[in-house]
Amino acid sequence: MKNLILKYGLISGLISVALMGATTIWFKQSGTLEGGEIFGFSGMFLSMIVVFIGVRVFRDQHRGGTITFAEAFKVAALMALVSCVCYVIGWMFIHHFVMPDFMDHYADAMLTKMRADGMADAEIQKAADELNHYRELYKNPVYRAGITFMEPLPVALLVSLLSAAILRRK
């Protein structure tokens, strides 16, 4: 079971890192972060399809075609955990080597959008102060890793629950 979890978790993680890397390079070249959430969550969801496949393989090849919801969720969650760890490691490298100024780009994009939306100067200043605070926190690699881990986690849990619900068989 360990090998199967590692295999499918690593495949899922490598897919998410490859998609994240490609998106980061595209953003870096285009000079905009527009659509980042859509690209990011789409990539996370695509990579998590491998978790679903991994649970199905586990059920069919190692459990004789039957699996409980709890066991399927456990296998899916462990695969997803491996994938999330890969995602964090990938972002740490991408951040360091490709886009070390990510928070500057992010803060600029947020403030530009607020100005374009016609927000009051006081609100924009308050947001700028908060963004500067988070920019400082983001310099800490432990904080950055924790925040990064929280990005794919909801998608991973959702896919784990759906996989367990869809693939359970008695």
Biotite code that builds the C-alpha atoms (Angstrom):
import biotite.structure as struc

atoms = struc.array([
    struc.Atom([0.000, 0.000, 0.000], chain_id="A", res_id=1, res_name="MET", atom_name="CA", element="C"),
    struc.Atom([2.866, 2.400, 0.775], chain_id="A", res_id=2, res_name="LYS", atom_name="CA", element="C"),
    struc.Atom([4.307, 2.054, -2.705], chain_id="A", res_id=3, res_name="ASN", atom_name="CA", element="C"),
    struc.Atom([0.934, 2.711, -4.322], chain_id="A", res_id=4, res_name="LEU", atom_name="CA", element="C"),
    struc.Atom([0.338, 5.802, -2.166], chain_id="A", res_id=5, res_name="ILE", atom_name="CA", element="C"),
    struc.Atom([3.796, 7.147, -2.931], chain_id="A", res_id=6, res_name="LEU", atom_name="CA", element="C"),
    struc.Atom([3.531, 6.360, -6.643], chain_id="A", res_id=7, res_name="LYS", atom_name="CA", element="C"),
    struc.Atom([0.191, 8.068, -7.228], chain_id="A", res_id=8, res_name="TYR", atom_name="CA", element="C"),
    struc.Atom([0.894, 10.861, -4.734], chain_id="A", res_id=9, res_name="GLY", atom_name="CA", element="C"),
    struc.Atom([4.200, 11.662, -6.463], chain_id="A", res_id=10, res_name="LEU", atom_name="CA", element="C"),
    struc.Atom([2.639, 11.538, -9.927], chain_id="A", res_id=11, res_name="ILE", atom_name="CA", element="C"),
    struc.Atom([-0.102, 13.910, -8.757], chain_id="A", res_id=12, res_name="SER", atom_name="CA", element="C"),
    struc.Atom([2.474, 16.175, -7.132], chain_id="A", res_id=13, res_name="GLY", atom_name="CA", element="C"),
    struc.Atom([4.712, 16.242, -10.189], chain_id="A", res_id=14, res_name="LEU", atom_name="CA", element="C"),
    struc.Atom([1.751, 17.186, -12.378], chain_id="A", res_id=15, res_name="ILE", atom_name="CA", element="C"),
    struc.Atom([0.802, 20.025, -10.028], chain_id="A", res_id=16, res_name="SER", atom_name="CA", element="C"),
    struc.Atom([4.390, 21.298, -9.891], chain_id="A", res_id=17, res_name="VAL", atom_name="CA", element="C"),
    struc.Atom([4.754, 21.136, -13.686], chain_id="A", res_id=18, res_name="ALA", atom_name="CA", element="C"),
    struc.Atom([1.502, 23.052, -14.181], chain_id="A", res_id=19, res_name="LEU", atom_name="CA", element="C"),
    struc.Atom([2.468, 25.560, -11.484], chain_id="A", res_id=20, res_name="MET", atom_name="CA", element="C"),
    struc.Atom([5.872, 26.044, -13.084], chain_id="A", res_id=21, res_name="GLY", atom_name="CA", element="C"),
    struc.Atom([4.388, 26.583, -16.528], chain_id="A", res_id=22, res_name="ALA", atom_name="CA", element="C"),
    struc.Atom([1.837, 29.039, -15.160], chain_id="A", res_id=23, res_name="THR", atom_name="CA", element="C"),
    struc.Atom([4.498, 30.922, -13.208], chain_id="A", res_id=24, res_name="THR", atom_name="CA", element="C"),
    struc.Atom([6.700, 31.251, -16.279], chain_id="A", res_id=25, res_name="ILE", atom_name="CA", element="C"),
    struc.Atom([3.713, 32.446, -18.317], chain_id="A", res_id=26, res_name="TRP", atom_name="CA", element="C"),
    struc.Atom([2.837, 35.029, -15.639], chain_id="A", res_id=27, res_name="PHE", atom_name="CA", element="C"),
    struc.Atom([6.451, 36.146, -15.429], chain_id="A", res_id=28, res_name="LYS", atom_name="CA", element="C"),
    struc.Atom([6.643, 36.640, -19.200], chain_id="A", res_id=29, res_name="GLN", atom_name="CA", element="C"),
    struc.Atom([3.222, 38.297, -19.531], chain_id="A", res_id=30, res_name="SER", atom_name="CA", element="C"),
    struc.Atom([3.779, 40.618, -16.576], chain_id="A", res_id=31, res_name="GLY", atom_name="CA", element="C"),
    struc.Atom([0.293, 40.006, -15.180], chain_id="A", res_id=32, res_name="THR", atom_name="CA", element="C"),
    struc.Atom([-1.238, 37.707, -12.597], chain_id="A", res_id=33, res_name="LEU", atom_name="CA", element="C"),
    struc.Atom([-4.702, 37.838, -14.184], chain_id="A", res_id=34, res_name="GLU", atom_name="CA", element="C"),
    struc.Atom([-6.521, 34.524, -13.956], chain_id="A", res_id=35, res_name="GLY", atom_name="CA", element="C"),
    struc.Atom([-4.048, 33.093, -11.454], chain_id="A", res_id=36, res_name="GLY", atom_name="CA", element="C"),
    struc.Atom([-6.743, 31.596, -9.259], chain_id="A", res_id=37, res_name="GLU", atom_name="CA", element="C"),
    struc.Atom([-8.402, 29.880, -12.219], chain_id="A", res_id=38, res_name="ILE", atom_name="CA", element="C"),
    struc.Atom([-5.123, 28.452, -13.523], chain_id="A", res_id=39, res_name="PHE", atom_name="CA", element="C"),
    struc.Atom([-4.001, 27.457, -10.041], chain_id="A", res_id=40, res_name="GLY", atom_name="CA", element="C"),
    struc.Atom([-7.131, 25.641, -8.928], chain_id="A", res_id=41, res_name="PHE", atom_name="CA", element="C"),
    struc.Atom([-7.587, 24.027, -12.349], chain_id="A", res_id=42, res_name="SER", atom_name="CA", element="C"),
    struc.Atom([-4.053, 22.655, -12.126], chain_id="A", res_id=43, res_name="GLY", atom_name="CA", element="C"),
    struc.Atom([-4.641, 21.400, -8.593], chain_id="A", res_id=44, res_name="MET", atom_name="CA", element="C"),
    struc.Atom([-7.861, 19.688, -9.622], chain_id="A", res_id=45, res_name="PHE", atom_name="CA", element="C"),
    struc.Atom([-6.236, 18.098, -12.699], chain_id="A", res_id=46, res_name="LEU", atom_name="CA", element="C"),
    struc.Atom([-3.379, 16.754, -10.606], chain_id="A", res_id=47, res_name="SER", atom_name="CA", element="C"),
    struc.Atom([-5.828, 15.335, -8.069], chain_id="A", res_id=48, res_name="MET", atom_name="CA", element="C"),
    struc.Atom([-7.514, 13.216, -10.745], chain_id="A", res_id=49, res_name="ILE", atom_name="CA", element="C"),
    struc.Atom([-4.471, 10.965, -10.316], chain_id="A", res_id=50, res_name="VAL", atom_name="CA", element="C"),
    struc.Atom([-5.529, 10.442, -6.684], chain_id="A", res_id=51, res_name="VAL", atom_name="CA", element="C"),
    struc.Atom([-8.930, 9.215, -7.866], chain_id="A", res_id=52, res_name="PHE", atom_name="CA", element="C"),
    struc.Atom([-7.203, 6.836, -10.295], chain_id="A", res_id=53, res_name="ILE", atom_name="CA", element="C"),
    struc.Atom([-4.886, 5.650, -7.512], chain_id="A", res_id=54, res_name="GLY", atom_name="CA", element="C"),
    struc.Atom([-7.793, 4.793, -5.233], chain_id="A", res_id=55, res_name="VAL", atom_name="CA", element="C"),
    struc.Atom([-9.522, 2.918, -8.052], chain_id="A", res_id=56, res_name="ARG", atom_name="CA", element="C"),
    struc.Atom([-6.331, 0.935, -8.738], chain_id="A", res_id=57, res_name="VAL", atom_name="CA", element="C"),
    struc.Atom([-5.983, 0.172, -5.018], chain_id="A", res_id=58, res_name="PHE", atom_name="CA", element="C"),
    struc.Atom([-9.602, -1.015, -4.826], chain_id="A", res_id=59, res_name="ARG", atom_name="CA", element="C"),
    struc.Atom([-9.461, -3.136, -7.976], chain_id="A", res_id=60, res_name="ASP", atom_name="CA", element="C"),
    struc.Atom([-5.959, -4.599, -7.716], chain_id="A", res_id=61, res_name="GLN", atom_name="CA", element="C"),
    struc.Atom([-5.354, -4.828, -3.970], chain_id="A", res_id=62, res_name="HIS", atom_name="CA", element="C"),
    struc.Atom([-8.815, -5.202, -2.432], chain_id="A", res_id=63, res_name="ARG", atom_name="CA", element="C"),
    struc.Atom([-10.522, -7.479, -4.929], chain_id="A", res_id=64, res_name="GLY", atom_name="CA", element="C"),
    struc.Atom([-12.891, -4.768, -6.152], chain_id="A", res_id=65, res_name="GLY", atom_name="CA", element="C"),
    struc.Atom([-14.278, -3.833, -2.738], chain_id="A", res_id=66, res_name="THR", atom_name="CA", element="C"),
    struc.Atom([-13.372, -0.959, -0.437], chain_id="A", res_id=67, res_name="ILE", atom_name="CA", element="C"),
    struc.Atom([-15.099, 0.892, 2.377], chain_id="A", res_id=68, res_name="THR", atom_name="CA", element="C"),
    struc.Atom([-15.580, 4.647, 2.371], chain_id="A", res_id=69, res_name="PHE", atom_name="CA", element="C"),
    struc.Atom([-13.155, 5.020, 5.303], chain_id="A", res_id=70, res_name="ALA", atom_name="CA", element="C"),
    struc.Atom([-10.423, 2.951, 3.661], chain_id="A", res_id=71, res_name="GLU", atom_name="CA", element="C"),
    struc.Atom([-10.831, 4.726, 0.318], chain_id="A", res_id=72, res_name="ALA", atom_name="CA", element="C"),
    struc.Atom([-10.712, 8.108, 2.061], chain_id="A", res_id=73, res_name="PHE", atom_name="CA", element="C"),
    struc.Atom([-7.582, 7.122, 3.974], chain_id="A", res_id=74, res_name="LYS", atom_name="CA", element="C"),
    struc.Atom([-5.777, 6.022, 0.806], chain_id="A", res_id=75, res_name="VAL", atom_name="CA", element="C"),
    struc.Atom([-6.928, 9.111, -1.115], chain_id="A", res_id=76, res_name="ALA", atom_name="CA", element="C"),
    struc.Atom([-5.982, 11.475, 1.705], chain_id="A", res_id=77, res_name="ALA", atom_name="CA", element="C"),
    struc.Atom([-2.495, 9.974, 2.002], chain_id="A", res_id=78, res_name="LEU", atom_name="CA", element="C"),
    struc.Atom([-1.949, 10.255, -1.763], chain_id="A", res_id=79, res_name="MET", atom_name="CA", element="C"),
    struc.Atom([-3.231, 13.831, -1.647], chain_id="A", res_id=80, res_name="ALA", atom_name="CA", element="C"),
    struc.Atom([-0.928, 14.610, 1.279], chain_id="A", res_id=81, res_name="LEU", atom_name="CA", element="C"),
    struc.Atom([2.084, 13.432, -0.735], chain_id="A", res_id=82, res_name="VAL", atom_name="CA", element="C"),
    struc.Atom([0.870, 15.567, -3.639], chain_id="A", res_id=83, res_name="SER", atom_name="CA", element="C"),
    struc.Atom([0.495, 18.624, -1.387], chain_id="A", res_id=84, res_name="CYS", atom_name="CA", element="C"),
    struc.Atom([4.005, 18.187, -0.011], chain_id="A", res_id=85, res_name="VAL", atom_name="CA", element="C"),
    struc.Atom([5.333, 18.039, -3.584], chain_id="A", res_id=86, res_name="CYS", atom_name="CA", element="C"),
    struc.Atom([3.357, 21.202, -4.355], chain_id="A", res_id=87, res_name="TYR", atom_name="CA", element="C"),
    struc.Atom([5.007, 23.020, -1.434], chain_id="A", res_id=88, res_name="VAL", atom_name="CA", element="C"),
    struc.Atom([8.500, 21.845, -2.350], chain_id="A", res_id=89, res_name="ILE", atom_name="CA", element="C"),
    struc.Atom([7.890, 22.809, -5.971], chain_id="A", res_id=90, res_name="GLY", atom_name="CA", element="C"),
    struc.Atom([6.693, 26.293, -5.039], chain_id="A", res_id=91, res_name="TRP", atom_name="CA", element="C"),
    struc.Atom([9.661, 26.829, -2.733], chain_id="A", res_id=92, res_name="MET", atom_name="CA", element="C"),
    struc.Atom([12.022, 26.126, -5.646], chain_id="A", res_id=93, res_name="PHE", atom_name="CA", element="C"),
    struc.Atom([9.948, 28.108, -8.156], chain_id="A", res_id=94, res_name="ILE", atom_name="CA", element="C"),
    struc.Atom([9.715, 31.045, -5.762], chain_id="A", res_id=95, res_name="HIS", atom_name="CA", element="C"),
    struc.Atom([13.445, 31.001, -5.107], chain_id="A", res_id=96, res_name="HIS", atom_name="CA", element="C"),
    struc.Atom([14.683, 30.516, -8.675], chain_id="A", res_id=97, res_name="PHE", atom_name="CA", element="C"),
    struc.Atom([11.923, 31.831, -10.972], chain_id="A", res_id=98, res_name="VAL", atom_name="CA", element="C"),
    struc.Atom([9.823, 34.386, -9.128], chain_id="A", res_id=99, res_name="MET", atom_name="CA", element="C"),
    struc.Atom([11.423, 35.577, -5.886], chain_id="A", res_id=100, res_name="PRO", atom_name="CA", element="C"),
    struc.Atom([9.511, 38.847, -6.282], chain_id="A", res_id=101, res_name="ASP", atom_name="CA", element="C"),
    struc.Atom([6.122, 37.132, -6.329], chain_id="A", res_id=102, res_name="PHE", atom_name="CA", element="C"),
    struc.Atom([4.752, 39.049, -3.332], chain_id="A", res_id=103, res_name="MET", atom_name="CA", element="C"),
    struc.Atom([5.715, 42.362, -4.940], chain_id="A", res_id=104, res_name="ASP", atom_name="CA", element="C"),
    struc.Atom([3.817, 41.396, -8.107], chain_id="A", res_id=105, res_name="HIS", atom_name="CA", element="C"),
    struc.Atom([0.885, 40.136, -6.062], chain_id="A", res_id=106, res_name="TYR", atom_name="CA", element="C"),
    struc.Atom([0.669, 43.298, -3.933], chain_id="A", res_id=107, res_name="ALA", atom_name="CA", element="C"),
    struc.Atom([0.932, 45.530, -7.003], chain_id="A", res_id=108, res_name="ASP", atom_name="CA", element="C"),
    struc.Atom([-1.802, 43.570, -8.786], chain_id="A", res_id=109, res_name="ALA", atom_name="CA", element="C"),
    struc.Atom([-4.137, 43.747, -5.791], chain_id="A", res_id=110, res_name="MET", atom_name="CA", element="C"),
    struc.Atom([-3.641, 47.495, -5.302], chain_id="A", res_id=111, res_name="LEU", atom_name="CA", element="C"),
    struc.Atom([-4.028, 48.194, -9.019], chain_id="A", res_id=112, res_name="THR", atom_name="CA", element="C"),
    struc.Atom([-7.306, 46.273, -9.060], chain_id="A", res_id=113, res_name="LYS", atom_name="CA", element="C"),
    struc.Atom([-8.546, 48.178, -6.011], chain_id="A", res_id=114, res_name="MET", atom_name="CA", element="C"),
    struc.Atom([-7.754, 51.501, -7.697], chain_id="A", res_id=115, res_name="ARG", atom_name="CA", element="C"),
    struc.Atom([-9.453, 50.371, -10.916], chain_id="A", res_id=116, res_name="ALA", atom_name="CA", element="C"),
    struc.Atom([-12.530, 49.365, -8.913], chain_id="A", res_id=117, res_name="ASP", atom_name="CA", element="C"),
    struc.Atom([-12.679, 52.908, -7.502], chain_id="A", res_id=118, res_name="GLY", atom_name="CA", element="C"),
    struc.Atom([-12.040, 52.065, -3.873], chain_id="A", res_id=119, res_name="MET", atom_name="CA", element="C"),
    struc.Atom([-11.420, 54.920, -1.445], chain_id="A", res_id=120, res_name="ALA", atom_name="CA", element="C"),
    struc.Atom([-7.833, 55.973, -0.792], chain_id="A", res_id=121, res_name="ASP", atom_name="CA", element="C"),
    struc.Atom([-8.163, 55.096, 2.900], chain_id="A", res_id=122, res_name="ALA", atom_name="CA", element="C"),
    struc.Atom([-9.199, 51.530, 2.044], chain_id="A", res_id=123, res_name="GLU", atom_name="CA", element="C"),
    struc.Atom([-6.375, 51.212, -0.470], chain_id="A", res_id=124, res_name="ILE", atom_name="CA", element="C"),
    struc.Atom([-3.862, 52.464, 2.118], chain_id="A", res_id=125, res_name="GLN", atom_name="CA", element="C"),
    struc.Atom([-5.181, 50.002, 4.702], chain_id="A", res_id=126, res_name="LYS", atom_name="CA", element="C"),
    struc.Atom([-4.854, 47.167, 2.165], chain_id="A", res_id=127, res_name="ALA", atom_name="CA", element="C"),
    struc.Atom([-1.337, 48.334, 1.241], chain_id="A", res_id=128, res_name="ALA", atom_name="CA", element="C"),
    struc.Atom([-0.340, 48.231, 4.920], chain_id="A", res_id=129, res_name="ASP", atom_name="CA", element="C"),
    struc.Atom([-1.752, 44.705, 5.280], chain_id="A", res_id=130, res_name="GLU", atom_name="CA", element="C"),
    struc.Atom([-0.013, 43.562, 2.100], chain_id="A", res_id=131, res_name="LEU", atom_name="CA", element="C"),
    struc.Atom([3.289, 44.963, 3.374], chain_id="A", res_id=132, res_name="ASN", atom_name="CA", element="C"),
    struc.Atom([2.782, 43.029, 6.608], chain_id="A", res_id=133, res_name="HIS", atom_name="CA", element="C"),
    struc.Atom([2.147, 39.786, 4.678], chain_id="A", res_id=134, res_name="TYR", atom_name="CA", element="C"),
    struc.Atom([5.083, 40.535, 2.381], chain_id="A", res_id=135, res_name="ARG", atom_name="CA", element="C"),
    struc.Atom([7.337, 40.567, 5.438], chain_id="A", res_id=136, res_name="GLU", atom_name="CA", element="C"),
    struc.Atom([5.812, 37.351, 6.788], chain_id="A", res_id=137, res_name="LEU", atom_name="CA", element="C"),
    struc.Atom([6.220, 35.687, 3.382], chain_id="A", res_id=138, res_name="TYR", atom_name="CA", element="C"),
    struc.Atom([9.982, 36.178, 3.574], chain_id="A", res_id=139, res_name="LYS", atom_name="CA", element="C"),
    struc.Atom([10.031, 33.498, 6.288], chain_id="A", res_id=140, res_name="ASN", atom_name="CA", element="C"),
    struc.Atom([10.299, 30.121, 4.489], chain_id="A", res_id=141, res_name="PRO", atom_name="CA", element="C"),
    struc.Atom([8.356, 28.298, 7.224], chain_id="A", res_id=142, res_name="VAL", atom_name="CA", element="C"),
    struc.Atom([5.458, 30.757, 6.925], chain_id="A", res_id=143, res_name="TYR", atom_name="CA", element="C"),
    struc.Atom([5.645, 30.582, 3.118], chain_id="A", res_id=144, res_name="ARG", atom_name="CA", element="C"),
    struc.Atom([5.582, 26.766, 3.209], chain_id="A", res_id=145, res_name="ALA", atom_name="CA", element="C"),
    struc.Atom([2.592, 26.760, 5.564], chain_id="A", res_id=146, res_name="GLY", atom_name="CA", element="C"),
    struc.Atom([0.613, 29.202, 3.440], chain_id="A", res_id=147, res_name="ILE", atom_name="CA", element="C"),
    struc.Atom([1.528, 27.270, 0.302], chain_id="A", res_id=148, res_name="THR", atom_name="CA", element="C"),
    struc.Atom([0.403, 23.983, 1.880], chain_id="A", res_id=149, res_name="PHE", atom_name="CA", element="C"),
    struc.Atom([-3.004, 25.528, 2.581], chain_id="A", res_id=150, res_name="MET", atom_name="CA", element="C"),
    struc.Atom([-3.545, 26.270, -1.136], chain_id="A", res_id=151, res_name="GLU", atom_name="CA", element="C"),
    struc.Atom([-4.071, 22.712, -2.478], chain_id="A", res_id=152, res_name="PRO", atom_name="CA", element="C"),
    struc.Atom([-5.411, 21.292, 0.791], chain_id="A", res_id=153, res_name="LEU", atom_name="CA", element="C"),
    struc.Atom([-9.128, 22.104, 0.241], chain_id="A", res_id=154, res_name="PRO", atom_name="CA", element="C"),
    struc.Atom([-9.004, 20.648, -3.273], chain_id="A", res_id=155, res_name="VAL", atom_name="CA", element="C"),
    struc.Atom([-7.160, 17.588, -1.960], chain_id="A", res_id=156, res_name="ALA", atom_name="CA", element="C"),
    struc.Atom([-9.730, 16.992, 0.780], chain_id="A", res_id=157, res_name="LEU", atom_name="CA", element="C"),
    struc.Atom([-12.639, 17.478, -1.610], chain_id="A", res_id=158, res_name="LEU", atom_name="CA", element="C"),
    struc.Atom([-11.182, 15.041, -4.146], chain_id="A", res_id=159, res_name="VAL", atom_name="CA", element="C"),
    struc.Atom([-10.422, 12.553, -1.358], chain_id="A", res_id=160, res_name="SER", atom_name="CA", element="C"),
    struc.Atom([-14.033, 12.704, -0.147], chain_id="A", res_id=161, res_name="LEU", atom_name="CA", element="C"),
    struc.Atom([-15.438, 12.423, -3.666], chain_id="A", res_id=162, res_name="LEU", atom_name="CA", element="C"),
    struc.Atom([-13.098, 9.549, -4.527], chain_id="A", res_id=163, res_name="SER", atom_name="CA", element="C"),
    struc.Atom([-14.109, 7.654, -1.406], chain_id="A", res_id=164, res_name="ALA", atom_name="CA", element="C"),
    struc.Atom([-17.810, 8.277, -2.027], chain_id="A", res_id=165, res_name="ALA", atom_name="CA", element="C"),
    struc.Atom([-17.709, 7.312, -5.705], chain_id="A", res_id=166, res_name="ILE", atom_name="CA", element="C"),
    struc.Atom([-15.361, 4.324, -5.455], chain_id="A", res_id=167, res_name="LEU", atom_name="CA", element="C"),
    struc.Atom([-16.632, 2.612, -2.289], chain_id="A", res_id=168, res_name="ARG", atom_name="CA", element="C"),
    struc.Atom([-17.985, -0.869, -2.907], chain_id="A", res_id=169, res_name="ARG", atom_name="CA", element="C"),
    struc.Atom([-18.990, -3.582, -0.478], chain_id="A", res_id=170, res_name="LYS", atom_name="CA", element="C"),
])
